[in-house]
Each structure stands twice: as C-alpha cells, then as structure tokens.
Amino acid sequence: MKKHALSFLFIITLFSLTAVSASAVVNDTLKVGIRWGSTALEAANLENAVGSGYEFGYYDEDREFVYLDETEETTITMRASGSGNGVTVTETKSGDVLYRFSDNGYCFGVRPIGRNTETWCKGYKYAGGFEYRCNSNGTLTVINVVDLEDYVKGVLPYEMDKDWPLEALEAQAVCARTYAAQTRHPSLGFDVCASTDCQVYYGRNRATELTDRAVDNTAGEMIYYNGKPADTVVYCASNGGATEDAANVWNSGIPYLVGKKDPYEAQTTIPNYNWSATYTAEELTWILEQKGYSIGTVRNVYVSEFTPMGNVSKVTFEGSRGSVTVRGETCRTIFYSSTYNKSVKSQRFTIHGGGVSSAGIYVNDGDTRLSSLSGVSVISGSGKTAVLSSGSASVLSASGTSTIGSGQTASSTSGTFTITGSGSGHNLGMSQYGAKAMAELGYTYDEILEFYYTDITIK
C-alpha cells in the first residue's frame, strides 16, 4: 500500500479564513457542525465506508475543494498541531504521520476518494468531505462539507419516522431543506449544527429507499414567503389540537407561523399524546431559584392567560416574598428540571391544584377570561340560576373548594400542582403527527405544508 511522504503546504498570506455568508448554501454545498464546543475532538478519526483513501487540501470561498495531496490509507486521524489551523494527519492504527497542514488562512479539508462516498466518523456514516477548525484548547471542530440534498437525506430519518407515509416524509424534506437555507452558526464556522438546536443530522445510518425517495421527489424545493425562502421554518412533533402564533411563543411575529385549530392529529395514534407532571411547592421553589426568580416559597401557580387558540401564553407564580409572571415559550421551559427529571411538554396545558388571582378568571373552554365575577350568572347544583352580587364565589378544583374573587387567590391546599396537557413542542408550524395523519387521509405534501404555514408557496 502506497504511503505519501510528508508534505508541507506553501504559506499563502493573501486570504483570511472564509467568512460564512447569510445564505448557507454555496454552490449547493452546506457546512454542518457535527463536533464543536464541548463535543470537539482531540483526535478526529475517519474510516472509509464507501470509497478508498483520502485527498488532503482545503475548501475555498466557493466551497470548491483545493487538492494538495492524497493517501491510500483508509483509516486516518487528525490532530491540531503547530499554530493557527495547523493539523497533523496520521494513520490511525500505526500512528505513522501521513501529512502536515500548515495554516494558510484556510481550514484543513479532507475528501474521500471515489464517487458517492460514505465515511465513518464517531459511529456515523456521512456523505461528502470534512473540514477541521482548530480551537484554543487544542481540540478540533469537525465540519461535514456536504451537498444540500445529501444533508436532507441525513436529517429526514432522524426528524421523522422513516416508515411513515411518503407524503409526510416529503413535507418534512421540504421543511428541512428550507431551514438549512439560512446560516445559523456563523461565529462557529458552519451553517447549521447536527443537534436539536438546528435539526438532528447523523448522516446515512438510518436512511432507507423510502426516505431517500422523499428527498429526491422534492429535490431543490423550499417554502417561500414573499418571494424569498422562509427563514424560520420550524415544526413540532404534535400540537395538542392547535398551532400557535409565533408572537405568542417567541414575542416576535412571523407572518407564516399563525395559529389555527388542527383537526388532523386526533385522527392518528400518537404515543404519550396526553401527559401530566406533578410538582410540589418545594420543587417549584427550587426550580425558580435556579432560574433566577426569587419569590420565596411558592404558594400558588396558575395559567394567567390563554391565547385565542387555547394555548398557554402566561403563567403566574405567587410566593411568600412576591410573584412573577412568565410569558411565551418560557411558560413551558420554566418547568424543566434535569434534577427532578420533570418537564412540561407543550404550550397546551392546564394547572390543577392552584387557583386564579385578581389577574382574571378563566371559564368554560379556557378561552374566556373574566376580569371580575361581579354580575356573572351561575347555575347551582339544584339547577337554579342566580346573579353574583358579591364579586366572589366558591369553586371546586383539584385541591378542593376555594373562594375566589376580587383581590383573592385560591392557593393549593395540598402543596402539589399537577400540570396536564397534550402535544409535544412549541406548537409552531407543522405538526409531524398531523402531517402523518393528513398523508394517511390522502393529502399531498404541498397540501400538508400549505395547511400548516400561512400564505406560502413551494417551489
């Protein structure tokens, strides 16, 4: 087997590290961060899965690979060395040095030799090539430089069940491709990451003929709004019965992310669709303190505002030293605790065990808010109708009977609060289970997308 002698690059001083543009896709090529930050590698290994050997060089501003040398070895390891973005390449098993890359204003690149290659990296098979950025602590950020369509093929079976109907997979493929069109991590040197912070991407391991066909059938297609690719095409596993306006979740309006009732989720089976989580007052007190809210011992927590779609937009916590109201997506995320292994899974929930205060009283389906009980008609257990004159009333909740009214609060008598809800995620954009249900009912992928995103075109 041929081994190339050590090679040293000519130092090029005319170029600086390539800046990442606002548009992620350059010449149909995407840069995906697969190891960075705390997951960056001291020794980055590659092994040919399809193809044999590697070319060494770098990717220029147009993401074209500039060839400098090659090896026939099939297992190689990269480590940071020298200054700047210098990298030493060794044969993995023997440790023999195959190549040294000196910083020339670019990052070191590796491309497997062959066509339609696949390369093992940390247990996953990836199409395309790789780029390595040196970090100040001696580790390497590993970037997969990959064709956009191959990227989508590596997202689809991780973001949606690979055995779902073709039309649902096609809708997901269009979403994934559109999301990747905008650079998300320019300061880190790549366009999108491989985690849930962007979209889950692990290359070819789970890809099937069906998932690849969904990508091929929609090749190049994206969601457009006002003639431009939509830059915030998000989706969730399920919405519990209604999507939501982005303004009510992120406090920022996005015109194609508009809330609407979803009649489709109920027509398919969704595991763990309905859920509950119970917190003690002590647990909530600790969770709030860890997140910077000092209101003393929690005495009460309740939903203080619903959106017109019936999703939660405000939650109020009352404690021994004050109160705090959180809004938008924080209504869900504030309950997350890795210590207690508890979370609230969607924006669509109710809280039992607490009560409302003077912030308002919600009745019937949760969409109707009363600022006062004065003048409200009620029906008694015997069927008689009466008008309240005192502005207060007794209510029956999970914690028992409480009196509520002007300036009063019905607090938990048991010291626990149970949150029940449905759906999973932020309730924005396409419901993946809803897409599955629509596909099972015969809808096409463009009809699915046009239902979940407002005033969009697909092209």
N, C-alpha and C positions, 0 to 999 in steps of 0.2 A: 504494500500500500504506500502510495506516494505521500510524503510529508514535505510541505514547503518550508524553505529556510526562513529564519526570522526576517521580517520586513519592517522597515521604518518609513513612515509617511513623510513626504516633504511638508515642511511647515508652510501653511498658507495663511497669510495675515490680512487678506482683502475682505474676508467675510466674518461676520459675528454670528452667534447662534441664531438660527432661523426663528423669527417671530411667528406665532400662531395667529392666523387671521380670524376675523369674526365668523367667517364661513368655514365650517370644519372640513368639508370635503374639498380637497385639492386634487385635480386630475383623477376623480373618483376614488381617491385614497384617503383613508381615515387613520388617525393615530389614537390608539386605545391604551390607556394606562392599565396594565394588568398587575404590576407590583410597584408600589410607591409608598411614601410616608413610612408608617410603622411596618409595612409589609415589604419594603425594599430589601433587596438581597445582597449579601456579602459575596456570594458565589452564585452566579446565574447560569444554570445548565440548560443545554439544548440537546435533543436527540432526534435524528431523522425518523419520522414515521412513514412518510411518503417522500421520496427523493433521496439523494445520497451526496453528502458533502455540503460545503457552505462557501459562499462568496463573502469577502470582507470589503467594507467600504463605508459609505455614508449616504444619507438621503439629503438631496439638495432642497432649495426653496420650493421647487415644484414637486417634491416628493419622488423624484426620479432617483433610482439607486446609482451611485457613482462607484464603479468597480475599482478595487485596488489590488486584491489578491484572493486566493481561494485555498481550500484544503479538501482532501478526500475523506478526512476523518468524519465519522457520523455522530460522535459524542464530544461536545466541546463545552468549556466552562469559561465564563467571562468574569474578571475581577477588575475593580478600579486600580489604577497604578499611575505613578508619576503625578503630574499636575493637571489641573483643569479636567477635561473629559478623557484623559488617557485611560486605556483599557488594555489589559493583557489577556490573550486567549490561550488556553491550554487544552490538551486532550484530557478528557475527564478522568479516565482510569489511570493513565500513566503520569499525568501531571506535566508532560512534555510541553514546552512553550511552542505554540504554532504561529503566533503573530503578536505584534505590539502596535497599538494605535496611539499615536501622539496627538494631543489636542491641536486641531487645525481650525478651530472655530465652529466645527460641526460635532455632532454626537456620533459615536461609533455605530455602524449598522452591520447587520448580518442577514444574508438572504440564502435560504436553502437552494441547492442546485436541483433543477428539474422543473417539470410542469405540474400544476395542480398539487403542489406540495402540502404536506402537513407535518408539523413539528411538535414534538413533546416539550412542554415547559411546565414544570411543577405539577405533573399529573394530568395536564390537559393538552389536547391537540389543537394547534392553531394553524390557519392558513396564513400566507403572506410572510413578511420578514419581521425583523426586530431592531429596535433602537435602544441604546443604553445611555442614560444620563447619570453622571457621577454626582453623588451627594457629599456634603461636607463631612459626614461621619464615615466615609469610606464605602458606603453601600451604593447599589445601582438601582435606579428607577428603570423598570423594564416596560417597554412600549411595543405593542404589536402594531406594525405598519401593514394595513390590510385593505383590500378592496372593499368598498362600501357594501356590496351585495354579499360578500363573504362574511362581513361583520354581522349583517342582519341574520344570516343563517346561523351565526353563533349566539345570537340573542334569543331568537324565536322559541327554541325548545326549552329555554330556561325561564322565560317570562310567561309562557302559556303551555298547557299540557300538550305534548307532541301528538297525542291521539285524538285531539278534538277535531270537529268538522273543518274541512278545508277552508270554508268561507270565513270562519272565525280566525284561523291562522293567517289568512290573507289580510284581514283587517289589522291584526297585531303586527304583521310585517310592515304595513304602510305606516303605522304609528312609530315603530322602532326606527325605520329609515328617516322619517321626518324629524324625530327627536335628535338624531345624530347629525343633522344638517347644521347645527349651531355649536360652536366651540364652548365647552362648559368649564374646562380647567386650563386656561391659557398660561397661568403662572407656573403650572407643573410641567409644561412642555407637551401636553397631549390634549386631544379634543374632548374625549369622553373617558370616563373610568369604567371599570368592569363590575362595579358593585351596584347595590340598590340606590346609591346616591345618584346614579345616572340610570343605566339599565344593566341587568345581570348579563354578563357575557363570559362564556367559558369555551368558546371555540366549537370544535366539531364533535365532542364526545357524545352528545345526545341527538345530534342531527339525524333525521330519517329522510326517506324518499319523500314523504308527505310534507314535512316542514320545508325541505329544500324546494319542493314544487310550489309551495305557497309564496316563497320569496321570488322564484323565477316567474311565476304568473303575474306578479305585481312589480317586476323589475323597474327601478327608476321612479316609481310612483310615490308621491308625497301629498300631504294635506296642505292646501294653500288657503290663506285668508288675505283678502285684498291684494291678490296677485303675488304674494310672497309666501315662502314656506312658513307655516305656523311654528313659532319658536318655543312654545310651551305645550307640546302635545303630551299630556300626561294621562294616565289611566290608573284604575284601581281594580282589585280582584272582584269586589262586589260593592254595591252602594246601599244595600238595605231597603231599596224601594224608590230612591230618588237621588239624582245627581245634585250638584250644588253650584252656585255662582262662585267663581274664583274670589270675588271681592269679600265673600263671607267666610272664606277659609284663609286666604293669604293677605287680606286687606288691600288687594290690588286687583282691579277689574281686568279680565281678559275676555274680549268680546265673544270668542267662540267657546268659552267654558261657561256655559249658562245652565242653571239648574232646571231640571224637568223631572216629572214623575216617570219612573221606569217600570213598565208593566211586564217586562220580559224575564227578569231574574226569577220571579215566582214560578216560572214555567219550566225550570230545570232544577236538578238536585244540586245543592251547594253544601259541602261539608262545613260544619260548625258555623252555619249562617247566622243562627241566633246564639248569643253568648251572654255571659254575665261575669262580673268581677265584684267581690266584696272587700271593702276596706274598713278597717277600724279607724276611729278618730286618731289614735296614736300613730297608726301607719300614715295617714294623710298629713298629720302634723310633721312627721319626719320627712316625708317626700317634699312637702312645700319648703321646709327649711333647707333641704339640699338644693333646691332650685331657686333659692334666694328670696323666698317670701316669708317674712317674719310677722305672723299674725297671732302668735301664741297657740294654745291648744285649740284644735279645730272642734267647733261645736255644731256646725251646720254646713252642708254643701248642697247646692241645688242648681238646676238649669234656670238661669235668669233671662234667657232669650232664645227663642227658636227662629229659624228662617222660615219664609213662606213655604218652603218645601218640607218643613218638619224636621230639619237637621238642627243640631245644636250650634248656636253662634256665640253664646256667653254662658259661663259657669261662674257662680259666686261661692267663695269660701268665707265663712264667718268664724272668727276665732276669739280667744279671750282678750287679745290686745288689738283687735281690728279686723278688717275684712279686705278681700281682694277679689276683683272680677277679671277673669281672663277671657280672651276673645279668639275667634277664628280657630285655626288648627291647634292652638295651644289648649283649647278645651279638651282635645283628645290626648295630646302628647304629655300634658302635665301629669297625667295619672301613671305614666310609665315608670316602673321601678324594677331594675335588674335585681336589687336586693330582695324584694318581696316576690319577684317573678310575676308581676301583675301589670296589666295594661288595659286600656280602653281601645277597641279595635277599629272604630269608625267614628264619624261625626254624628251618627244617628243612634241616640241612646236616651234613656231616662234614668234618673237617680231616685232610688227608693230609700227611705229611712230619714230623710231630711224634709225640709219644707220651704215654702217661699217666704220672702220678707216683703217689705214695702216696695221692693223693686217691681213687683207685679205678681199676678196670679194667673196661671195658665189652666184652661179648662178644655173639656171635650177632647179634640184630637191633638192638642198641643200647639195648634196654630193660632189659637185665640188667646190674647193676653188682656187681662183686666187690670187697670191701674188701681182700682178700688172695688170693694164689694158693695158699696152704697148703692141702693136701688136695684140690686140684682134679684131676679126671681129664682126661687129654688123650689124643688119638689121634695117633700118629706117622704119618709118611709111609708106613710099611710096614703100617699098619693095626693095630698093637699098642696096647693101652690101658694106661696107667700112671698112678699117683697121684703128684703132685708132693709131694716132702717138703722141698725146699729153700725153697719160697716164692718161687721165681723161675723164669723161663722165657724162651726166645728167641721173639721174634715177628717176623713178616715184614710190613713196612709199605711205603708208597710210597718211603720213604727207605732201604730195605734192612732188614737183620736187626739187631734190637736186643734187649738183655736187660732185662726189666722185673721188678719185684718190690718187696718192702718197702723203702721209702725210696729207690728208684731211679727214674730218669726216662729215657725213651727220647727223645732230642732229635733234631732234624733234622741229618742229616749233609750234606745238600746246601745248606743255608742258605735253602731256599724252603719255603713252605707253600701247598698248594693246597686250596682250600675248594670242595667240590662240593655242590650242593643242588638242590632243586626248589621250585616255587611262587614267589610274589611277594607280599610284605606281611608283616603281623604275625601272620597265621594266626588272627585273631579274627573271629568272626561269619560272615556269609555269604561264601562264595566266589562271585565273579561268574561265573567259568567253570563252577563247579559248578552255579550256577543255570541257566546256559545249557544244560548237559547235562541237567539234570532237566526243563527245559522241552521239550527235544527228545525226551525219553522220555515226555512226556505229563502231567507233573505240573503242577498249578495253582500260581499264585503263592503262595497261602496254605500249600499243602503244602511248597513250597520254603522259605518263611520258618520254618515250624514244624520243619523238619529242622535248620536252622542255628541257631535260637535256642530255648533250653530253657524250657518252661513259660510260653509267651507266648500272648496272644490277639490277634486282629486285628479291629479294629472302627473 
